[in-house]
């Protein structure tokens, strides 16, 4: 059954006429439009207990800052403090004093819209803390948005629509997570904003796995990539990537093998030799493309398989990214938006050959040259892990790949400029280990697979029955 899309004003009016919902609106910074939508819809007295706008930073600090709260005004920490403060005050004043049964809520946003010079990053944190059951503990939903419009009034209008969509979804789509996500973009086109992070929790939302929810953002085209930290927590990509030295290793990790572990270890060793290496500002992670998560039969995400992979990588202390980028130049262009200091992409030598395949760039007017201009900015280098040549049995490095004649000069230039580097100090005995081979042995009950993966991975696969493993 197709979901009905209501107009923004009708959503606001529906909430206004629902006598059981009652709450406060707190909007600081550039976002001042959500409460206005409820006033314009009519009947706002049935929904709004208070609205507050703290545009001045000092007022914001007085209202929402404490010793633990972030001094960043447009941050998740500031939003969480706003939600806590406003919700606690609302319940403290009105709990048990309203004539009708009431489910309280607090809506908040903290936003930086585009400035008059049009040179800032326009983004914001938006959240709602709300009761679904009278006098029960509240649930909470937090999202992060990136605003793409180049006009302040347009951005404000977008924020008003998103805010109404969020509050409406909290009450009418809380039991259907994907419908919840899709409804956030009601009456909005994808070119107006990205929703780069979402997190849900609470008594009625305990069933939601935020990792799966985050991947659906990519699958639904609501953002290009999402990230999990080493503890499996969903994070806003900018918070992890901004001005960092980044080492990214793309793979299927189904499962991660000794070869994969060796790639991580040996590539990081090269990165550490850079003059300005600083562990505190260096981030390494494993990247999985959405294509690698989709089942071939149903073209949908195999949720259990995905969680298995993330759990194993997190268990080995790895951060994880899921992206919608098949081509590496698109991945690098995405990273460029975070003012990354140094960027290193780790690939296998066979994948390097595919990078020079022109068929991947036919959609670009400038073809391969345009793509490589995006792929190799000044701060980017590619680390190449060798393999075993199937015919000769010899180790195959980047200098051994076969390329079309018209690509050789470009390749030689990248080699001489040290934009493509071989990974050294590898463990040669792991070069013949490939994830598909290990997966096949697991599913065929061939116990030899256990010698091809780290001990932790083998124990986890057996104890949790991962990847089709059976005793």
C-alpha positions as CSV (number, residue, x, y, z in Angstrom):
1,X,0.0,0.0,0.0
2,X,1.4,3.3,-1.1
3,X,2.0,5.8,1.7
4,X,-0.1,9.0,1.5
5,X,1.9,12.2,1.4
6,X,0.2,15.1,3.3
7,X,1.0,18.7,2.8
8,X,3.1,20.5,5.5
9,X,0.1,22.6,6.6
10,X,-2.1,19.6,6.8
11,X,0.4,17.7,9.0
12,X,0.7,20.7,11.3
13,X,-3.1,21.1,11.5
14,X,-3.5,17.3,12.2
15,X,-1.1,17.7,15.2
16,X,-2.8,20.9,16.3
17,X,-6.2,19.2,16.4
18,X,-4.8,16.2,18.3
19,X,-5.7,17.2,21.8
20,X,-3.4,14.6,23.3
21,X,-0.1,16.1,22.0
22,X,1.3,19.2,23.7
23,X,4.8,20.6,23.6
24,X,7.4,23.3,23.3
25,X,9.5,24.6,20.4
26,X,13.1,25.8,20.9
27,X,14.9,27.1,17.8
28,X,18.3,28.7,17.9
29,X,20.5,30.0,15.1
30,X,19.1,30.1,11.6
31,X,16.2,27.8,12.1
32,X,13.1,29.7,13.2
33,X,10.4,28.3,11.0
34,X,9.0,25.2,12.5
35,X,6.7,26.8,15.1
36,X,5.6,29.3,12.5
37,X,4.2,26.4,10.4
38,X,2.0,25.3,13.4
39,X,0.7,28.9,14.0
40,X,-0.1,29.3,10.3
41,X,-2.0,26.0,10.2
42,X,-4.5,27.2,12.8
43,X,-5.5,25.7,16.1
44,X,-1.9,26.1,17.5
45,X,-3.2,26.6,21.0
46,X,-4.0,22.9,21.1
47,X,-0.3,22.0,20.5
48,X,2.0,24.7,21.6
49,X,2.8,25.4,25.2
50,X,5.8,27.7,24.5
51,X,8.1,28.8,21.7
52,X,11.5,30.2,22.3
53,X,14.1,31.6,19.9
54,X,17.6,32.1,21.3
55,X,19.5,33.8,18.4
56,X,22.1,35.4,20.6
57,X,24.9,33.0,21.6
58,X,25.2,34.4,25.2
59,X,21.5,33.8,25.7
60,X,21.9,30.3,24.3
61,X,24.7,29.6,26.8
62,X,22.6,30.9,29.7
63,X,19.6,28.6,28.7
64,X,21.4,25.5,27.5
65,X,25.0,25.4,28.4
66,X,26.5,23.6,31.4
67,X,30.0,22.3,32.2
68,X,29.4,19.1,30.3
69,X,27.6,20.7,27.3
70,X,29.4,21.5,24.1
71,X,30.5,25.1,23.4
72,X,29.7,24.5,19.7
73,X,26.4,26.0,19.1
74,X,25.4,23.9,16.1
75,X,26.2,20.5,17.5
76,X,24.5,17.3,18.6
77,X,25.6,18.0,22.2
78,X,23.9,21.4,22.2
79,X,20.7,19.9,20.7
80,X,20.6,17.2,23.3
81,X,21.0,19.8,26.1
82,X,18.1,21.8,24.5
83,X,15.8,18.8,24.3
84,X,16.6,17.8,27.9
85,X,16.2,21.2,29.3
86,X,12.9,22.1,27.5
87,X,11.3,18.7,28.0
88,X,12.1,18.6,31.8
89,X,10.8,22.1,32.2
90,X,7.6,21.3,30.3
91,X,6.8,18.2,32.3
92,X,7.8,19.9,35.5
93,X,5.3,22.7,34.9
94,X,2.4,20.8,33.3
95,X,2.5,17.2,34.4
96,X,-0.8,16.3,36.0
97,X,-2.2,19.8,35.5
98,X,-3.9,19.5,32.1
99,X,-7.6,18.5,32.0
100,X,-7.1,16.0,29.1
101,X,-4.7,13.1,28.9
102,X,-1.5,14.5,27.4
103,X,1.6,13.2,25.6
104,X,4.3,15.8,26.0
105,X,7.0,16.7,23.5
106,X,9.9,19.0,23.1
107,X,11.1,20.0,19.6
108,X,14.4,21.7,19.1
109,X,16.8,22.7,16.4
110,X,20.1,24.5,16.1
111,X,21.1,25.5,12.6
112,X,23.6,27.5,10.7
113,X,22.0,28.8,7.5
114,X,23.9,30.4,4.6
115,X,25.6,33.7,5.4
116,X,25.6,36.8,3.2
117,X,29.0,35.9,1.8
118,X,27.7,32.4,0.9
119,X,30.9,30.8,2.1
120,X,29.9,28.8,5.1
121,X,28.7,25.2,5.5
122,X,24.9,25.2,6.0
123,X,23.7,22.5,8.3
124,X,21.8,21.8,11.4
125,X,20.8,19.4,14.2
126,X,17.0,18.8,14.6
127,X,15.4,16.6,17.3
128,X,12.2,15.7,19.1
129,X,11.8,14.2,22.6
130,X,8.3,12.9,22.9
131,X,5.9,10.6,24.8
132,X,3.9,8.1,22.9
133,X,2.2,6.9,26.1
134,X,0.9,9.3,28.7
135,X,3.3,9.6,31.8
136,X,5.7,7.2,30.2
137,X,9.5,7.8,29.7
138,X,10.1,9.9,26.5
139,X,11.4,8.7,23.2
140,X,14.0,10.7,21.2
141,X,14.8,11.1,17.5
142,X,17.7,13.2,16.4
143,X,18.7,14.0,12.8
144,X,21.5,16.0,11.1
145,X,20.8,17.8,7.8
146,X,23.0,19.5,5.2
147,X,21.3,22.3,3.4
148,X,22.1,22.7,-0.3
149,X,20.1,25.8,-1.4
150,X,22.1,29.0,-1.9
151,X,19.5,31.3,-0.4
152,X,18.7,32.0,3.2
153,X,14.9,32.2,2.8
154,X,14.8,29.0,0.8
155,X,16.8,27.2,3.5
156,X,14.5,28.5,6.3
157,X,11.5,27.2,4.3
158,X,13.2,23.8,4.0
159,X,13.9,23.7,7.7
160,X,10.2,24.5,8.5
161,X,9.1,21.6,6.3
162,X,11.6,19.1,7.8
163,X,10.7,20.1,11.3
164,X,7.0,19.5,10.8
165,X,7.8,16.2,9.0
166,X,9.9,15.1,12.0
167,X,7.2,15.8,14.6
168,X,4.5,14.2,12.5
169,X,6.6,11.1,11.9
170,X,7.3,10.7,15.6
171,X,3.6,10.3,16.3
172,X,2.3,8.7,13.1
173,X,5.3,6.6,11.7
174,X,7.2,5.6,14.8
175,X,6.2,1.9,14.2
176,X,7.5,1.8,10.6
177,X,11.1,3.0,10.5
178,X,11.5,3.1,6.7
179,X,8.2,5.0,6.3
180,X,9.5,7.3,9.1
181,X,12.6,8.0,7.0
182,X,10.9,8.5,3.7
183,X,8.3,10.9,5.3
184,X,11.1,13.2,6.4
185,X,11.5,14.2,2.8
186,X,7.7,14.8,2.1
187,X,7.2,18.0,0.1
188,X,11.0,18.3,-0.4
189,X,13.2,17.4,-3.4
190,X,16.5,15.6,-2.8
191,X,18.5,18.6,-4.2
192,X,17.4,20.8,-1.2
193,X,19.1,18.8,1.6
194,X,20.7,15.6,2.7
195,X,19.8,13.8,6.0
196,X,23.3,12.6,7.0
197,X,22.5,11.0,10.3
198,X,19.5,9.7,12.3
199,X,19.4,8.2,15.8
200,X,16.3,6.9,17.6
201,X,15.9,5.6,21.2
202,X,13.3,5.3,23.9
203,X,10.8,2.7,25.3
204,X,8.7,2.5,22.1
205,X,11.7,2.7,19.8
206,X,13.9,0.1,21.5
207,X,13.3,-2.3,18.6
208,X,15.0,0.0,16.1
209,X,18.6,-0.8,15.1
210,X,20.1,2.6,14.3
211,X,22.8,1.0,12.1
212,X,20.2,-0.4,9.8
213,X,18.3,2.9,9.9
214,X,21.4,4.7,8.8
215,X,22.1,2.4,5.9
216,X,18.5,3.0,4.7
217,X,19.5,6.7,4.4
218,X,22.0,5.8,1.7
219,X,19.7,3.3,0.1
220,X,16.8,5.8,-0.1
221,X,19.1,8.4,-1.7
222,X,18.8,10.7,1.3
223,X,22.6,10.9,1.8
224,X,25.7,9.7,0.1
225,X,27.4,8.0,3.0
226,X,27.0,7.2,6.7
227,X,29.5,6.2,9.3
228,X,29.8,4.1,12.5
229,X,32.6,4.6,15.0
230,X,34.6,1.6,16.3
231,X,31.9,1.0,19.0
232,X,29.1,0.6,16.4
233,X,27.5,4.0,17.2
234,X,26.1,6.0,14.3
235,X,28.0,9.2,13.8
236,X,27.6,12.3,11.7
237,X,30.4,12.0,9.0
238,X,31.6,15.6,9.4
239,X,32.2,15.1,13.1
240,X,34.6,12.1,12.3
241,X,36.2,13.4,9.1
242,X,36.6,17.2,9.4
243,X,40.2,18.2,8.9
244,X,41.5,14.7,9.6
245,X,44.1,12.6,8.0
246,X,42.0,9.8,6.4
247,X,42.9,6.2,5.4
248,X,40.1,4.4,3.7
249,X,40.1,0.7,2.8
250,X,37.3,-0.5,0.5
251,X,36.2,-4.1,0.6
252,X,33.3,-6.5,1.0
253,X,34.7,-7.9,4.4
254,X,32.5,-10.9,4.0
255,X,34.3,-11.9,6.2
256,X,37.5,-10.0,6.9
257,X,40.4,-12.3,6.4
258,X,44.1,-12.4,7.3
259,X,44.8,-10.7,4.0
260,X,42.3,-7.9,4.9
261,X,43.9,-7.5,8.3
262,X,47.4,-7.4,6.7
263,X,46.2,-4.7,4.3
264,X,45.0,-2.6,7.2
265,X,48.2,-3.1,9.2
266,X,50.7,-2.5,6.3
267,X,48.9,0.5,4.8
268,X,48.6,2.2,8.2
269,X,52.4,1.6,8.6
270,X,53.0,3.7,5.5
271,X,50.7,6.4,6.6
272,X,52.6,6.7,9.9
273,X,55.8,7.5,8.1
274,X,54.4,10.8,6.8
275,X,56.2,13.8,8.4
276,X,53.1,15.4,10.0
277,X,51.5,12.1,11.1
278,X,49.5,12.6,14.3
279,X,47.6,9.7,15.8
280,X,45.0,12.1,17.3
281,X,44.1,13.6,13.9
282,X,44.3,10.4,11.9
283,X,41.2,8.3,11.1
284,X,41.3,4.9,9.4
285,X,38.1,3.0,8.5
286,X,36.7,0.2,6.3
287,X,34.4,1.3,3.5
288,X,31.6,-0.9,2.2
289,X,29.6,0.2,-0.9
290,X,25.9,-0.1,-0.9
291,X,26.3,-2.4,-4.0
292,X,28.1,-4.8,-1.7
293,X,25.2,-4.9,0.7
294,X,22.4,-5.6,-1.8
295,X,21.3,-9.2,-2.3
296,X,21.4,-10.2,-5.9
297,X,18.1,-11.9,-5.8
298,X,15.9,-9.2,-4.2
299,X,18.1,-6.2,-4.7
300,X,17.5,-5.3,-1.1
301,X,19.8,-5.1,1.9
302,X,20.5,-8.4,3.7
303,X,20.2,-6.8,7.1
304,X,21.6,-9.7,9.1
305,X,24.6,-10.1,6.8
306,X,25.3,-6.4,7.0
307,X,25.2,-6.4,10.8
308,X,27.5,-9.4,10.9
309,X,30.1,-7.6,8.9
310,X,29.9,-4.4,11.0
311,X,30.1,-6.4,14.2
312,X,33.3,-8.2,13.1
313,X,35.0,-5.0,12.0
314,X,34.0,-3.1,15.2
315,X,35.3,-6.1,17.2
316,X,38.6,-5.5,15.5
317,X,38.6,-1.8,16.5
318,X,37.6,-0.6,13.0
319,X,35.4,2.4,12.1
320,X,33.0,1.6,9.2
321,X,31.6,3.7,6.4
322,X,28.8,2.7,4.0
323,X,28.6,4.7,0.8
324,X,26.7,4.8,-2.4
325,X,29.8,5.5,-4.5
326,X,30.9,2.8,-6.9
327,X,33.5,5.0,-8.6
328,X,36.5,6.0,-6.5
329,X,36.6,9.6,-7.9
330,X,33.1,10.2,-6.5
331,X,34.3,8.9,-3.1
332,X,37.3,11.3,-3.2
333,X,35.0,14.2,-4.2
334,X,32.8,13.4,-1.3
335,X,35.8,13.5,1.1
336,X,36.8,16.9,-0.3
337,X,33.8,18.5,1.3
338,X,35.3,17.9,4.8
339,X,38.6,19.8,4.3
340,X,40.5,16.6,4.9
341,X,44.2,17.1,5.4
342,X,45.7,14.0,3.8
343,X,43.6,11.3,2.1
344,X,44.8,7.8,1.4
345,X,42.7,5.2,-0.5
346,X,43.7,1.5,-0.2
347,X,42.9,-0.8,-3.0
348,X,44.1,-4.1,-4.5
349,X,46.3,-4.3,-7.6
350,X,43.5,-5.9,-9.6
351,X,41.1,-3.1,-8.6
352,X,43.8,-0.6,-9.8
353,X,43.5,-2.1,-13.3
354,X,39.8,-1.5,-13.2
355,X,40.4,2.2,-12.2
356,X,42.0,2.7,-15.6
357,X,39.1,1.2,-17.4
358,X,37.5,3.9,-19.6
359,X,34.1,2.4,-19.5
360,X,33.6,3.7,-16.0
361,X,33.9,7.3,-17.1
362,X,31.7,7.4,-20.3
363,X,29.2,9.6,-18.4
364,X,31.7,12.4,-17.9
365,X,32.3,14.9,-20.7
366,X,36.0,14.9,-19.9
367,X,36.1,11.1,-19.7
368,X,39.0,9.6,-17.8
369,X,41.0,12.8,-17.5
370,X,38.1,14.5,-15.8
371,X,37.7,11.6,-13.4
372,X,41.4,11.4,-12.6
373,X,41.5,15.1,-11.9
374,X,38.9,14.5,-9.2
375,X,40.5,11.2,-8.1
376,X,43.9,12.7,-7.4
377,X,43.8,16.1,-5.8
378,X,46.9,17.4,-4.1
379,X,46.2,15.7,-0.8
380,X,45.3,12.3,-2.2
381,X,47.5,9.1,-2.7
382,X,46.5,5.6,-3.5
383,X,48.1,2.7,-1.7
384,X,48.1,-0.6,-3.7
385,X,48.2,-4.0,-2.1
386,X,49.8,-6.8,-4.3
387,X,48.3,-10.1,-5.2
388,X,49.4,-13.5,-6.6
389,X,49.3,-13.7,-10.4
390,X,47.1,-16.7,-11.2
391,X,49.2,-17.8,-14.2
392,X,52.8,-17.2,-13.1
393,X,52.4,-17.6,-9.4
394,X,54.5,-14.5,-8.9
395,X,53.6,-11.5,-6.8
396,X,51.9,-8.8,-8.9
397,X,52.6,-5.2,-7.9
398,X,51.3,-2.0,-9.4
399,X,54.1,-1.9,-11.9
400,X,53.0,-5.3,-13.3
401,X,49.5,-4.3,-14.4
402,X,48.4,-4.3,-18.1
403,X,47.0,-1.1,-19.3
404,X,45.7,0.3,-22.7
405,X,48.5,2.1,-24.6
406,X,46.7,5.5,-24.3
407,X,46.6,5.2,-20.5
408,X,50.3,4.4,-19.9
409,X,51.6,8.0,-19.9
410,X,48.9,9.0,-17.4
411,X,49.9,6.0,-15.3
412,X,53.6,6.8,-15.5
413,X,52.9,10.4,-14.4
414,X,51.0,9.2,-11.3
415,X,53.8,6.8,-10.4
416,X,56.5,9.4,-10.8
417,X,54.5,11.9,-8.8
418,X,54.2,9.3,-6.1
419,X,50.4,9.4,-6.3
420,X,50.3,5.6,-6.5
421,X,52.4,3.7,-4.0
422,X,52.9,0.0,-3.5
423,X,52.3,-1.3,0.0
424,X,55.5,-2.8,1.4
425,X,56.3,-5.1,4.3
426,X,53.4,-7.4,3.5
427,X,52.9,-10.9,4.7
428,X,53.2,-12.9,1.5
429,X,51.6,-16.0,2.8
430,X,48.3,-14.1,3.0
431,X,48.2,-13.0,-0.6
432,X,46.2,-16.0,-1.8
433,X,43.4,-15.5,0.7
434,X,40.2,-14.0,-0.7
435,X,36.9,-13.3,1.1
436,X,34.7,-15.1,-1.5
437,X,36.9,-18.2,-1.2
438,X,36.6,-18.1,2.6
439,X,32.8,-17.6,2.5
440,X,32.4,-20.5,0.1
441,X,34.3,-22.8,2.5
442,X,32.2,-21.6,5.5
443,X,29.0,-22.4,3.7
444,X,30.3,-25.8,2.4
445,X,31.4,-26.8,6.0
446,X,35.1,-26.9,4.9
447,X,36.8,-26.3,8.2
448,X,40.0,-25.1,6.5
449,X,38.5,-21.6,6.4
450,X,39.3,-21.2,10.1
451,X,43.0,-20.9,9.3
452,X,42.4,-18.0,6.8
453,X,40.9,-15.5,9.3
454,X,42.0,-14.0,12.6
455,X,41.2,-16.0,15.7
456,X,38.6,-13.5,16.9
457,X,36.8,-13.6,13.5
458,X,36.7,-17.4,13.5
459,X,35.4,-17.6,17.0
460,X,32.7,-15.0,16.3
461,X,31.6,-16.8,13.1
462,X,31.3,-20.1,14.9
463,X,29.6,-18.8,18.1
464,X,27.2,-16.5,16.3
465,X,26.6,-18.7,13.3
466,X,27.6,-16.0,10.9
467,X,27.6,-16.1,7.1
468,X,25.7,-19.3,6.9
469,X,28.0,-21.2,9.2
470,X,26.5,-24.5,10.7
471,X,28.1,-27.1,13.0
